[in-house]
């Protein structure tokens, strides 16, 4: 679909589901290998409305008999989860419309647009965020506590995955490739020997990190993005992802590159009434490094129909394999 076709279909959709108006400043945003994200303004008799169009591809079917894949929500499921999260006072995007066949825009949804920054390097280092940065870890702890309180009744599409499930899924994904690495083999064994027992289950965002948060220089965290891999599981999973070094973007803070674990944990405990288990956070940080390493392998080895590398972008991601493996080993060999 051309840009002009997208513009025409979007204007017709907004006229039908909102009210007559004029579409202005339509621009496709960078980022997202499979999704298309558009920023635009809708001008009507009630004023200017800054909005986002998110177009997502249909969910791919599992490949191979018995193959398990990580959970990935459809656009309709993603939107339903964000609505539920907002109802529980989580700063998720406000969904205005879920795309229908009549909209001729494919699968996706339209949300309000929130001003702020998502680029990790700017958030952790730019002087514009100096005032907000000391508050971000505590804000993230409070938001994660709110996410983990979101009721999951009415969201039957959410997969329920404990640590053993996660290990089985990602170990299976790695086994699909003729790729052997001694640290990956060690990491799979190390994780398998340390699976947490009797962990509670809550809604888990599973990708709560710098880069998926909209940050305002004054207000701090304004919105949590990218809910498409949410699941029900161990709430310490989310704290572990936020503390991964890959998502610190060179910042000194162990929480997101911008703050301390102490501030994150203390705010989470105050807001949730639940003690943080540092050992389980460390486990999930290690597990998340293993998962990211396996994802690097899969992206780096991805091939198109002609047998050639699928893209230079995916090949470049594959070359980052050693980073999460180094971080895994740092965690695995650290003294308790």
Secondary structure, DSSP 8 states (H G I E B T S, - for coil): --HHHHHHHHHHHHHHHT-SEEEEEEEE-S--SS-EEEEEEEEETTEEEEEEEEEE-------STT--------HHHHHHHHHHHHHTT--B--EEEE--GGGTS-EEEEEE---SB--HHHHHH-GGGHHHHHHHHHHHHHHHHHHHHS--TT-TTS-B--HHHHHHHHHHHHHTSS---HHHHHHHHHHHTT--SS---EEE-S--STTSEEEETTTEEEEE---TT-EEE-THHHHHHHT-GGGSTT-SBTBTBTB-HHHHHHHHHHHHS----HHHHHHHHHHHHHHHHHHHHHHHT-B-TTSSBS-HHHHHHHTTHHHHHHHHHHHHTS--
